[in-house]
């Protein structure tokens, strides 16, 4: 969900928010809206507004649209901290992975 919110912030033409809406429908409202339903079944309750807004704000702060204008192979050998600096992506305030 937060990745979709980050991606929404990258776009200035509304495309990102269309994508975020699909993710909200699939994984917060439990609707089989997108094509991922065959791979990942829909679920409910995954939307946390504060976390999504933080992701969107990071996408807005980014100086490059990482979906449209990013060349993975030219950056593959760079550390995450260097990529954050290069693309102006703010650091996360908490843990990135929840412990099992």
C-alpha positions in Angstrom: 0.0 0.0 0.0 2.8 2.4 0.9 4.7 1.7 -2.2 1.6 2.5 -4.3 1.3 5.8 -2.3 5.0 6.6 -3.0 4.4 5.9 -6.7 1.3 8.2 -6.7 3.6 11.0 -5.5 6.0 10.5 -8.4 3.4 11.3 -11.1 2.0 14.7 -11.8 -0.7 13.5 -14.3 -3.0 11.6 -12.0 -1.8 8.1 -13.1 -0.2 7.4 -9.8 -3.4 8.0 -7.9 -5.3 5.7 -10.2 -2.8 3.0 -9.4 -3.2 3.8 -5.6 -6.9 3.5 -5.9 -6.6 0.1 -7.4 -4.4 -1.0 -4.5 -6.9 0.4 -2.0 -9.8 -1.4 -3.7 -7.8 -4.7 -3.7 -6.1 -4.6 -0.3 -8.2 -2.4 1.9 -11.7 -2.9 0.7 -11.3 -6.5 -0.4 -12.5 -6.0 -4.0 -11.0 -8.0 -6.8 -10.5 -4.9 -8.9 -7.1 -5.4 -10.5 -5.6 -8.3 -12.3 -3.4 -9.3 -9.3 -6.5 -11.1 -7.8 -5.4 -14.3 -9.5 -2.0 -14.2 -7.9 -2.6 -12.4 -4.6 -6.2 -12.6 -3.2 -7.9 -9.4 -2.2 -7.9 -8.6 1.5 -9.1 -5.9 3.9 -7.7 -3.4 6.3 -4.3 -2.7 4.8 -4.7 1.1 4.3 -3.2 3.2 7.1 -3.6 6.8 6.1 -0.6 8.3 8.0 1.7 5.7 6.4 0.3 6.2 3.0 0.7 10.0 3.3 4.3 9.5 4.3 4.9 7.4 1.2 3.2 9.9 -1.0 5.2 12.8 0.5 8.4 10.8 -0.2 7.3 10.4 -3.8 6.5 14.1 -4.1 10.0 14.9 -2.7 11.7 12.7 -5.2 13.5 14.6 -8.0 13.0 11.8 -10.6 10.0 9.7 -11.6 11.4 6.3 -10.7 8.7 4.5 -12.7 9.1 6.4 -15.9 12.7 7.8 -15.9 14.8 5.4 -13.9 17.4 3.1 -15.5 17.8 0.2 -13.0 21.0 -1.1 -14.5 22.8 2.2 -14.5 22.2 2.4 -10.7 22.3 -1.3 -9.6 25.7 -1.1 -8.0 24.8 2.0 -5.8 24.0 1.7 -2.1 20.5 2.6 -0.9 21.9 5.7 0.9 23.5 7.0 -2.2 20.3 6.4 -4.2 18.3 8.2 -1.5 20.6 11.2 -1.8 20.8 11.2 -5.6 17.0 11.1 -6.0 16.1 13.2 -2.9 14.2 10.4 -1.2 13.7 11.2 2.6 14.8 8.5 5.0 12.2 6.5 6.8 11.6 7.3 10.5 10.9 3.7 11.6 11.7 0.1 10.8 11.2 -0.9 7.1 10.3 -4.5 7.9 8.0 -5.7 10.6 9.5 -8.5 12.6 7.7 -11.8 12.2 
